[in-house]
Amino acid sequence: MENPVPDRQIKQKVIDRMGRCGVCHHTFVPDDVHVVSRKPAMWTMVVECDECHARSFVAAVLEDGDPREAKEALQDLTRSEVTGEDAIGVLGRDDDGFDPTPPLPVVTTDDVIDAHEFLRDFDGDFAALFAKG
């Protein structure tokens, strides 16, 4: 069964509610909203700021949808983001192929040692640190 609510309409409602990015205050546009999963009574989405790439997870409950199911879907999506699990396996992929969990670089032992050595000698003067560049 085809969903009677157009994507653009749902995305517009989401950005009307959210307004701006909570991190950099960028004004959201419909292209910042990526549909992760569509079910007849609920859509899950990721709103990604085009400026700072901060992400927010949203569930839109339609018609007689169950708010508890939406809450569980958001918890699954959030958990997959934190743990690096594949959210696509849990919720699906949207029509334009947006993947809400891009691969992150692996932190190596050398990365940890480099950070340790930097912090061991760092005096806390960020102004001087950034002036060096």
C-alpha positions in Angstrom: 0.0 0.0 0.0 1.4 3.4 -1.0 1.8 5.9 1.8 -0.6 8.8 1.2 1.6 11.3 2.9 4.4 12.7 0.6 8.0 12.7 1.8 8.3 16.4 1.4 5.3 17.1 3.7 6.6 14.9 6.5 10.1 16.4 6.1 8.7 19.9 6.3 6.7 19.1 9.4 9.9 17.7 11.0 12.0 20.9 10.2 9.1 23.1 11.3 9.2 21.5 14.7 13.0 21.4 15.0 13.8 24.7 13.3 17.6 25.0 13.8 20.5 22.9 14.7 21.1 22.8 18.4 24.9 22.9 17.9 25.5 25.6 15.3 22.0 27.1 14.8 21.9 26.3 11.1 18.3 26.5 9.8 17.2 23.1 8.6 15.9 22.5 5.1 14.0 19.4 3.9 17.2 18.0 2.3 18.7 17.7 5.8 16.1 15.1 6.7 16.9 11.6 5.7 14.2 8.9 6.0 15.6 5.7 7.6 12.5 3.6 7.7 8.9 4.0 6.5 6.1 2.0 8.1 2.4 2.7 7.6 2.0 4.3 11.0 5.6 5.6 11.7 8.6 7.0 9.9 12.1 7.2 11.5 14.4 9.8 10.3 17.8 11.3 10.8 18.2 15.1 10.6 21.8 15.9 9.8 23.0 19.5 9.9 24.6 20.4 6.6 27.0 22.8 8.4 28.4 20.9 11.5 27.0 17.4 10.7 25.3 17.0 14.1 22.6 14.4 14.0 19.2 14.2 15.6 16.9 11.1 15.4 13.2 11.6 14.8 10.2 9.4 14.7 7.0 10.7 13.1 3.9 8.8 14.3 1.2 8.9 11.7 -2.5 8.3 12.0 -3.1 5.6 14.7 0.6 4.8 15.3 1.9 3.7 18.6 4.2 6.3 20.4 5.8 3.4 22.4 6.9 1.8 19.1 8.4 5.1 18.0 10.3 5.5 21.2 11.7 1.9 20.9 12.7 2.6 17.2 14.5 5.8 18.3 16.3 3.9 21.1 17.4 1.3 18.6 18.6 4.0 16.2 20.5 5.8 19.0 22.0 2.6 20.3 23.2 1.7 16.8 24.8 5.1 16.5 26.6 4.8 19.8 27.7 1.2 19.4 28.5 1.4 15.7 26.0 -1.4 15.0 24.3 -1.3 11.6 21.2 0.7 12.0 20.2 -0.2 8.4 19.8 -3.9 9.5 17.5 -2.7 12.3 15.5 -0.1 10.5 16.2 -0.2 6.7 17.7 2.2 4.3 15.8 5.2 2.8 15.1 5.4 -1.0 18.0 7.7 -1.7 20.5 5.3 0.0 21.2 7.4 3.0 23.1 5.4 5.6 22.6 6.8 9.1 25.8 5.1 10.4 28.8 5.9 8.2 31.9 4.0 9.0 34.1 5.6 11.5 37.9 5.4 11.5 39.3 2.8 13.8 41.3 4.1 16.8 44.7 2.4 16.8 47.1 1.8 19.6 49.4 4.4 18.0 46.5 7.0 18.1 46.1 6.4 21.9 49.9 6.6 22.5 50.0 9.9 20.4 47.1 11.4 22.4 48.8 10.3 25.7 52.1 11.9 24.7 50.4 15.1 23.6 48.4 15.4 26.8 51.3 14.5 29.0 53.2 17.6 27.8 50.2 19.9 27.1 50.0 22.9 29.5 46.4 23.7 28.7 47.1 26.9 26.7 44.7 26.4 23.8 45.4 30.0 22.4 49.1 29.1 22.0 48.2 25.7 20.6 46.0 27.1 17.8 48.3 30.1 17.1 51.0 27.7 16.1 49.1 26.5 13.0 
